[in-house]
């Protein structure tokens, strides 16, 4: 332990603690911009500068380690003026459209300006005005709003392992973008949206589908169906000042009805169907010697990553579509048939935590036999929060509602799809019965739970031992995939989620009120806890016990992995970039 003095108050901290961390022990908040708790320290913005006794220059609190006897001033007149100068220079090269910006009211640069007392623009002159990149199906890059904090570069490199973004040019002409400043659609971007989550301004944002949804809701000839992913109900309340991890399923359903949706279905129903299909597929592979390990296929960002970086492992991927695409397909086939509706009159909206779902919906593999999209529009959690507020709905006071039947009942296994390890655990609830032929009492597989980046376990199923791995954040997926590619480890099934924590940490989830909480383990754990609590409260916790799933197979699909199930619920993937970019 060492003792330092901050603003004339002593504090003892472990050796190796930064000035910023030591200050937080005293509840002193040092402003910061390039710093992010989930990323490596860069120390480039200099907003967190402090005065250190006997040092003749200001020091960055985020990167300088404290030493015994250090004396620090975090808010001296000189420091306050220097910080203000830095923020003024950032603002003077920034667009003036705050009132119409999607981050208005939740922008870190805006908050920092208020914190440092910047109320006027002091300098005028030429500003950078690079063009906006709208080429991607999911992620919009607006370099005019970029403040060169480097967060997007670090999350893409260190958390996702994609390394799509870097700084180009020098000085005033520096800009962040893909290699050779290619369009996002032509780059190795996997559309995960983690750059959106960590960007302090709006240099990255999702491609909005709200206007298309408003237009469909206003069209009397459209039968507008909405489905909601499991993690939405664990995070939506945050947009209405509710504590993180508050389950809001009933309020969410009521809000969707008041927005005007004709039918509200549950993506969790299709998660149950996914497990029926995927679990049966795994049983076939175990029995017949199919490509192992079987890799899960629910995360579109991970699928894009696979196609671009590990195409040799495409045969290992489950052929199942994601729950979103399954439910959209069933809505325009099974549901339309049951209700006597013309499929062309159905407009499918999916509320997802993931901007990559917009990319998935646009993929040609997820079109119906008549080449029309199964999913017509995808809203992120953030977009739905805005729509509810825009419509004047007082979310916090809403009564609870119920999903519509036919495609709305789900087991608890469907709920836990939204957190890392949930797909694996749901599959294991079915796999035991599929492999042994007898019901298995075990419901909780705690070995695969938790938001840590990589988990490995051995699970006993009857007289077999399944070796499993669960990875979230693609830098962790790389470790597992390299083991598989190089034949260093033998697994039976591997679950991969592109985003940290799984869908609960998706690129379309609410911006936390505190910038320190973004991608924070505590936030992810609270959201995960909400999903596990929903699962535990359900009477039906295995997909094979869901009566609506049984009815679907009896009346329409015949059985899991049938020819009709493969036609509607399964897909194929292919290499999208030349080998060698890894």
N, C-alpha and C positions, 0 to 999 in steps of 0.2 A: 504494500500500500504506500501511496505517496500523498502528501498534503499540499494543496495549492490554495491560493487566495483568489476568489473571483468577486469583484466589486466589494472588496474589503471584508468578505466572509470566507472563513476557512472551510474546505471540504476535503475529505479523504476519499481517494478513488484508487482502484487497482492500477498498477503500472501498465502502460499501453493504452490508457484511456485518452480520447481526444478532448480538446478544450470544449467542444460542443457537448459531448456526452457528460463531461464534468459539470458544465453549467446546468444541464437538465436535472442533475441531482439536487440542485438548489432551486428548481422550478424557474430557471432563467431561460427564456427562449431567445436564441440568437437567430436572426433572420437568415434564410438560406434560399438558394434557388437551384443550383446545379446538384446539390446534395439530395440523395434519395436513400432511405434506409435499406432498401432491397438491392441496391446497386453498389458497385465499387466506387470508392471516393475519387473524385477528379479534381476538385478545388479550383475550378476554372472561372467561376462567375465573380468571386471575391466579395459577394454580398455579406458573407459571414465573417468578415475581417474583425479583429479585436486588437486592442493595444496590450502589449506584454512589456512589463518593466524591464528596462535596460536593453530592449531591442529597438533598433532604429528604423524599423519598418513594421507595417501592420501585418498580422499573421492570419491565415485562414483557419478558423476554428474547426472546420469539418475535417481537416487533414493533419493538423499539427498535434502531436502527442504531448500531453502535459508532462512536466518534470517536477520533481520535488522542489518546493520553495517558489514555484512560478507565481507571479502576481499578474492578474488579468483585469482589464477594464473592458466591459462589453458595450458600454453606452456612453463613453466620454464624448464631449462636444466634437472633438476631431473625428472620432469614429462615426458619429451620427451624420456629420457633414459628408464624409467620404462615402458612406453607404448611399446617402441621398444623391450624390453626384453620379454614382454607378447606376442607380435606378433611373435617374433622369436621362442618362445617355441611352439606356435600353428603351425607354419609352419614346424618346425622340426619333428612334428608327423603327417605331412600331406603328401599325395602322391605327387610325382613330375611330374605328367602327365598334367600339366596346358595346354600345347599346344594342347592336344587332348581331353580335358575336354569340356563337353557341355556348361559349364559356362565360358569358357575362354573369357576374355574381358568384362564379365558382372558378375564378382565374387566379393563379398564384401571383402572377405579375401585378394584377389589379390589387390584390390584398397587400402585396409588398409596397406598392406605391402609397396606399393608405397608411401602412405601418411607418414608413419613412417620412411621411408628410409631404409627398410630391403632389402638388395641386395645380401646377401649370407646366406647360411644355416650354422649356427655356430656349431650346435651340431649333433653328430651321435650316433647311438645305435639302440636298438630294437624299432620298431614301431608297433602299433596296426595294424593288418591286418584281421579284421573279414570278413567273406564271404558276397558277395553281394546277396540280396534277389530279385530274378526275378519271384517269384511265382504269383504275381498279374497281372491281365490283363491290368492294367492301370498305377500303381505306382511302380517304381523301388527304392528299399532302398539300399543305398551303405554306410554302417556305417564306412568304411575306410575314407571317406571324412568328417565325422561328427566332428564338433568342440565343441560339447556339449553346444551350446548357449541356448538350451531349447525352441527356437521359435516354433518348430514343436509340441512339447508337449503342449505348451500354446494355439496354434491355434486350435489344435484338442480338447483340453479340454474346453477352454473358449469361442471360437467362434462357433465351431461345436458341442460341447457337446457330442462327441463320446468317448473321453478319451482312444483312442486306443494305444497311445504312452506314454512311460515313460522311465526314466533312470534305467538301471540295472547294478549291480556290483558296485565296489568301486574303487576310484583312477584311476590308469593306465588302469584298465580293464573295466571302465565304458562304456556302450554302450546304445544307444537309440533304442527301438524297441517295438513291441506289447507285451502283457502279456506273460510271460514265454519265451520270444524271439521266439514266434511262427512265422511261415511264414505269410506274409501280407495276403495271400489268405485265411488263416485259422483263421484270426483275425476278429475283428468287424470293420475293415477298410471299409469305404463306398466309397472309390476310388475317393473322391472329388478333391484331389490334392492340397488342401490349404497348406499342409506341403511343397509342391514344391514351392509355391508362396513365402513363408516366409523364406525358407532355404537360408542362405547367401552363401552357397557353392553349391555342387551338391550331397549332401547326400541323397536327394530325387529328382527324375526326372521322366518324363513320359516315358512309354515304347514306343519306336519310331517305327513308321510304314513307315518311308520314303523309306527304301529299297524296301519294297513290292510295293510301289507306283511307284518308278523308274522302277522296273522290269515290271510292268503292262504297263507303258507308252512305254516301249521299245518293247513290244510284239505286232507284227502286227495282231495277231489273237484276240486281246482283244479290245473291245469297251469300252474305259475308260470314265466313267461319274463322274463328281464332283459336289457336292452341297456345299453351304456355308451358315452357320448359320447367323442370323441377326447381332449378336454382333461382328462378324469378321470384317465387314466393318467399324465398329466404333473404332477398335483397331489396325488393321493391319498396318496403317500408322506409328504408334509409332516405329515399327521396322525399319523404314527408316527415322528417325529423324524428323518426322512430328509431329505437336502438338497433344496432347491427344484430342480425340474427333473429329478428322478430318474425315469426311465421305469419303471413298475411293472406293465406290462400282464399278464404271466404271474401274478404274485402276486395281482393283483386278480381275475383269473378264478378262481383256486383259492379265494380267500376267498369269492367269490360261490357257488361250488359247495358249500362247507362251510356256508354259511348255509342251504342247502337249495333253492336255485333249480333247477328241473328242466332248464332250458336257458339257456345264456349266449350271447347274440348280440352282434354288434358294430354299433353305430350307424354306424360307418364304411362298412359294406356299403351302407346306405341313402344315405350321403353320395355313394358312387359312383353309385348310381341317380339321386340328385338331379342330379348333374352330367350324366348321360346325358339327363335330361329338360330341365334348364335350358340345357345347351349346345345341344341341338336347338332349343329355343325361341328362343334367341338367334340361331341360324343362320337360322331362319324370319323373324325380325324384320329381320335385316340384308338378307335376300333380298327380302322382300315389303314392306318399308317399315313394319313394325309400330311401335308406340310405343317410341321411344328417348329417353333411355337406358333399358335394362332394369335395374330395381332388384332386387337379390337379396332373398330372402324367408325366410331360415333363422333369423333372430333374432326371437323373438316380442315382445321388448321394443321392437325397432325397428318391427315391424309395427303394434303398438299406438300407437306414436308417430306413425306415418304416418297411421293412421286418425283420430287426434285433431287433428293439427296440419297435415297436408298431404294432405287427402282428394282434392284435384285430381290428385294423382300416382298414385292407386291403379291406373289403367290401365297405368302403367309397370312395376308390380311383377310379377315372375315369379309365375305361378300355381302354381308347385311348392310342395307342402307342405314342411315341414322334414324333415331326415333322421329325427328322432325319430318324427314322425307317419307318415312313409312306412313305416318299419320296423314300427311297431305295426299299421298297416293290413295290411301283407303277412303279419305273423304270424297275424292272425285270418282271413286269406283263403288266400293261397298256401301257407303253412306248414301251416295246419290241413287243407287239402285234401291235401297231400302225406303228412301223417302220419295222416290219417283221424281227426282230432280234431273235436269239437264246438266251434265258436268260442266258445260261451258258457262253456265250461269253462276257457278260457285267461284268465289274469290277467297283463296286460302291465305290467311295471315298467320305468321308464326312470331311469337314474342320470345326472343332468345337472349341469352347473356353474352352472345358471341357474335362479333361482326363477321367472322368467317362464314356464318350461316347465310349471309347475303351472297357470298361467293358460291356456297353450296347450292343455293336455290337457283343460281344462274347457270350451273353446269349442265351440259347437254345430257349427261347420264341420268339426270333427275327430271327429265321430261317424260310425259305420258306418251302412249302410242301415237297420238295425233300431233306430237311434237310441241304441245303446249306445256308450260311449266306446272309441276305439281304444286309448288309453293309460289304464290304470286307476289308476296311482299314479306319482308322480315323486319320486325321492329326490335331494336335493342331495349334493354331495361330502361336506359336513359330516355329513349324516344317515347316509351309508354308513359313514363313519369311526366314528361312534358305534355303529352296529349291529355292526360287526366287533369293536370293543372289548367291547361288551356281551355278545357271544356267546363271548368268551374266546379269540378267535383271535389267535395270535402272528403278526401280519402279516409282520414283518421276516424271519422264518425260513421262510416258505412256499415250496414249490417252484413252478415256473412251470406254468401250465396253458394250454390252447388253446381258442379259441372253437369253439362247435359249428358244424358245416357247414350248408349251405343258405342261411343268412343271416348267416354269420360271417366270410367271407373278404372282405378289402378291399385296395384298392390304396393306395399311399402318398399318393395325392391325397386319399383320405378322411381320413387322419390329420391333414393340415394344416388341415382345416376348423376346428380348434379355436383357431387364432390369426388375428388380423386379417391380411387379405390372402390367407389360405389358400383361401377359397372362390373368389376371383378366380383364383388361380394354378391351382387344380384345373380351373376352367372353361376356362382358356387351354390346358391340356394336351389338352382335347378339341376346343376351338373351332378350332384350327388344322386338324385333320383334317376337322371338319364343314364348314368354310368352303372349304378347298382341295380336299377329296376325297382327299388323300394324307396318309400318316403324317408327323408332324413330330417331328424328333429332340429339339427343345428341351424340357427338363423343368423347369428352374429359372428362374422369372421374378422375379429379385431386386428389380426396380423396385417391386414391390408388397409387399415384405417389410418388417418392422420395426414396432415398436410405437408409432411416432409417430402422432399423431391423424388426420392427413390426408395422403394420398399421391396424386399424380397422375402418369400416365405415358402414353406412346404406344407401343403394342405392334404390331410388324409381323407380320401373319398373311397369308402368301402375298403377293398384290399389294395387300392392304388394310392400312390403319393404323387400329387400334382405339384410341380415346381412352378411357381408363379412370380411375376414381377409387376410392379405398378410404378409408373413414372409420370410426373407432371412437370411441365416446363421442359422444353425440348432439349436443353443442354443435358438434362438427366436421361431423356430418351436416347440420346446419342450413345451414352455409356452402355445401355442395354442392347441397342441395335448393333453396336460394334462387337459386343460379345457374341451375338447371334451370327452376324456376318462372318466373323472369324472363327466360329464354332468353338468358342472358349467356354460357353455355358449352355446347358441344355434346359430349356423351359418348355412347359406345355402351353401356357397361355400368358400373354403379356398385355396389360392395359396401359394405353398411353393417352394422356390428355395434353393438348398443346399448351394450355395456360396454367400458371402456378395455382395449385389448389384445385385444379379441374375447372368445371364450368362456373363454380362460385367466384372464381377469379378471372372470368372472361373479359374480353376486351370491350364488351358493351355494358358492363355492370356500372352502378352508380359511382360517381366520383365521391369519395369519402369527404366529409365536412372538414376533416383535418388532413392536410397534405401529408402528414407523417404516417397516416394509416394506409396509404395506397400500397397494395400487395403485402401488407403487414400480416404476419402469421396470426395475430390475435383476431383481426377482422375475418380472415378466412376460416379460422376455427369457429367463430360465432355463427357464420353462415352455414358451415357444415353441421354444427350442433343442431341448428333449426331443422335441417333435413333428416337427421337421425331421430329427432324427437317426433317428427311427423310419421316416420316409418314405425317407430315403436308404438304409436297410438292407433295404428291401423289394425283392424281385425284380420285382414288378408295381407300377408307379407311375402307370399311366393307368387310369381307370375302364373304358374300352372293352376293356381287356385282361384284366379280371377274369372268369374262367370261370364263376363263380357268377352274375354279373350277366348274362352271355350266356345261361346256362341259364334264368334268370328270364324273359328276354324270349322266348326260343324256346318255352318251355313254358307261359307264362302271359300275358305282356303283349303279345306279338307284336313290338312295336317301340317306341322312344321316341316319346312324344306320340300314341300310338294312342288309340282311343276308350276302351279298357279302362284304359290308363295314366291318361288324364284323369279317368276315373270314380273311380279309387282313389287316385291320387297327386297330384292337383291340387285347388285350392280357390279360393275367392273372398274378397274383403275388402270392407268397406264403411265409410262415414263413421260415427264413433261419437259425435262431438260437433259442435255447430254451428260453422260457419266463423267465424273472428274471434277465437278464443282465442289465436292465435299472437302 
